[in-house]
Amino acid sequence: MNKILVAIITFATFTTTIMAQNKTINTADSKVVWKGYKVTGSHEGTITLQSGNLNFKDEVLTGGEFVMDMTTINTTDLEGDYKGQLDGHLKSDDFFGVNNFKTAKLVFTNVKLTGKNSYVVTGDLTIKDKTNPVTVNISVYGSKATATLKIDRTKFGVKYGSANFFDGLKDKAIYDEFDLVADLQF
């Protein structure tokens, strides 16, 4: 009788282990795009994903974590001197201060299945050593996932050009929220 019980427990443990999977993100084939808005238009660019993983159980997303290399933030809608100036400004202490804060990190804290292959994730986002909760929409298809989120930069100490903190900006104001879209391969 004991041998049967041991066999059942061993099989159950083995089966559970197989059904829970941690899938590493292929950072070379994945892409993170940002888009920021101002009164007179918008700018967009990319940030390199340094590392990441998604956790699944029975093919259902249950968790994840991502680290972005903020030193790679770059503008893709400008060229020449304008691109260089904006890239430098985004890396400066006015924005992301990449000399002191080289990475940003997102850690999933709650995952809710909202439809076939669709999830709403609550996570802790850390930028410039400040951590705040964010909501992420994620769709998973096979070995690909798309994550979208809107971030209020002022919650992370990025206040440059914010009409909520500076008077008289008029058409120089930069909106507090920016978008991130990550196309992930694993």
Buried (B, 14 or more C-beta within 10 A) or exposed (E): EEEEEEEEEEEEEEEEEEEEBEBEBEBEEBBBBBBBBBEEEEBBBBBBBBBBBBBBEEEEBBBBBBBBBBBBBBBEEBEEEEBEEBBEBBBEBEBBBBEEBBBBBBBBEEBEEEEEBEBBBEBBBBBBEEBEEBEBBBBBEEEEBEBBBEBBBBBBBBBBBBBEEEEEBEEEBBBBEBBBBBBBBB
